[in-house]
């Protein structure tokens, strides 16, 4: 999902991604927005474990609708294939501004105190565990797998299918060498080699203590990763999802 954002006279289009950690801008957008180079970088790890370091800049401001972040610290990263996009907005950008991703309406709504209360009344609240590291912020929640075990998964709008560490395949009755499991081997943008196995789970997944939000027989990707799992848009887009960072929760309606 991409959204418009502006920094002074510089306007651009950004990927909205709750799993990116910190907000990112391209070199060209950083220059157009008169960003100030900082004498430090940010180092984080991708889900597959490799470390990625990016230089940091401070944007005088970055606006998304009514949300204005002054002196926003962001990473600078240019990736091949980004096209005309100017960066990524992370969950950290919205730390003081609850917002709803309305997949059906193809819109992002910035909530007021009153509208947030209405969202909470109409929807189902799911607790989030927030992991903060400097200018980076990630959100995790408890997810129940078809065998009844509860694991911690990152809430990642940047992923599609459910992603699980490959150690869960055997307990869930999945043979990664079976003929009906699609196997993909490759090298990612950072030069890291990976093996990804795609199949479908039998049974339901749902947030802890929220069986009414179950997704039946979800598609899943197994890979050796540093988290237990990630839950992506295949689960999330069935709802209007409100993210309330200050309240450490998301609301699904």
N, C-alpha and C positions, 0 to 999 in steps of 0.2 A: 504494500500500500504506500503510495507516494502522496505527499502533501506540499503545499506552498509555504515558504518561509522567506523572511526578508531581514536584511541587516542594513539599515539606512537605505541608501539608493540601490543596494545590491539585492536582487530578488532571485530566488531559485526554487528548485524542486528537490525534496528530500524524501528518502525512504524512512518511514516510521517503523522502528524496529525495537521491541522491548528486550531483545536478546543481544544487542550490540555492545552494551556496557556503557560506553561514553559516546557522546555525540561526535560526529566526524564531518569535516568539510574538505573539499578539494583545494588544491593549491590556488586555482584561479578564483574560487569564491573567497578564500582567505585574503587574497590580494585586493579583490574588489570591495570587500567589507572593511578594509584598513585594519585587519587583525594585527595584534602585536605578538611578535614571536617571544615565547618564553624560553628561559635557559634551562629547560628540563623536558623530559619526555615521559610518556606513560607506557608501561609494559604490562601486557595482559596475556592470558592464554586462551587459545581457541578450544572448542570442545574436544578436539582430538589431541590436545596437550601441548602443541608447539607454541612457543612464546613469540609474540608480535609486539614490537616497540614502535610507537609513533611519536613524532615531535608534537609539542603542544603550542597552541596559540590562544590568545584571549580576544574574543570578539567584543567590540564596544557594546553591541546589543545583538540579539536575535529574536525576531518576532514571529509568532505563529498565531494568527487570529488575535484574540485579546491577551495572549500570553507573551510577556516580554521578559527576557532574561538579559540583564545587563552584566557586562564583564564575564561573559560565558567562556569557560575554558573548554576547548575542543581539541581533538586530535586532527592532524592533517594526513590524509591518505588518499592517494590516487590509485584506483584499481582499473585494470583493463576491463572493458565491458560495462563500465558504469554509464556510458553513453552521455546523455545530456543532464544527468542528475548531478546535484551539487553537494551531496553528502547524506548523512544519516542523523535523524533525531532519535535520541535514546530515551529511556525511561527517566534518566536523571534530569533531562530538560524539563520534565513535568513534575518535579518533586513537590512543588507547591500548587500545582494546578491539576485537579482531577479531570479526567477526560474519558469519553466513551468512543469506542470504535464500533460504528454501526455498519457491519459488513453488508447487510441487505440494502441499506440506504446509501452505501458507498460514501460515507461521511465520517468525519471526526468532530465530535461535539465537546467543547470545553464547558465543564459544568460549573454552576454557581453553588453556593452553599445550599440553596433551596432545591435546585434540581438534583444535586447529589443525594439529598435526603429522599427525594422521590424515587431515584434509581434504587436506593437501598430498600425502600418499601416495596417496590415492584419486583425486584430481582432476588437472587440467591447470593449471599456473601460467601466468598472463599478467602481464607486467610493466606497471606503472603509472607514469606520470610525474605527480608531485604538484605542483600549483601552489598556493602558499600566499600569502595576502595578509592579514596581520593575523589576524582571527578567521574568515577564509574559507578553504576548502580545496576544490579541484577535482581530479579525477583524469582523466587522458587516457591513451589507449593507441593503439598502432599498429594500423591496420586495412588489410587488403588488399582492394581493389576488384576487380570482375570483369575489368577490363582489366590487372590485375597491378600497378597503382600502389599505393604504400603512403602512407597519410595518417594524420594524428593526429586522433583523435576523442575528445570528452568522453564519459565513461561516465555516462549520465544516466537514472536510474530514473524521473525525472519525464516522460520522453518515451516514446512508443510506438515508432513506426516509425523506421528509420534516417533521419537528416536530413543532407543534404549541401548545401554551398554551391552555388548555381546555376551557378557556373563549371565544375563537373564534369559538367554535363548533356551537353554536346556531345561531349566525349571519351569518354563512356560510351554514345554512340549514342542519346541521348534528345533528341527534338525537343519542347521545352516547349510548342510551339504545336500539336502533333498532337491529333487529335480524341479519342484515347483517354487523354489526360492531363487529369486533373481539376484545374481552376484555381480557387483560392479567394482572394478579395481581402477585406481587412477592416481593422479597427483594434483593436489589443490594449488591455489594461488601462491602459497608460501613455499612450495616445493615438497610438501609432506605427502608421502604415499599413504593411501587408505584402501580399505576393503569394506564395502557396504553391502549388506544383505537385505533384500526387500521381500516382505511377505505380508500375511494378514493374520492377526491374532484371533483365536476363537474365544469368545466371551466379551465381557465389557470392561471398560476402564471408566473411572470417575474420580473426582476430587474426594479426599477423605471426608467421610460422614455426609456425603452429598450424592447418594445413589440415584437421585432423581435427575442428575445431570449426565447420566451414563451415555457413553458412545459405544455402540455394539460392534464387535468384530472390526476393530480399527486396523487400517494399514499401518505397518511399522517398519522402521529401518533399524537394523542392528549394526553397531560399529563399536570399535574399541574407543571409548571416550573417557574423559575425566569426571563426568557427572554420572549419576545413575540414569538420568534421562532428560529429555526435553519434550515439552508438549507444544505443538504448533497450531497453525491455522486450520488444519483439518478438524481439530476439536473446537477451536475458538470460534470459527466463523458460523457455527450453528447458533450463536448468541449475539446480542449486543453486549460488548464487554466494557465495563467501566473500570478504569485503573485509578485507585486512590492511594497514592504513595504515602501520604501523611497518615492515612488510616491503616496502612499495611494490609490492604485487601484489594480484591477485585470483585466486581458484582456482575453476575451473568443473568441476563434477562432474555 
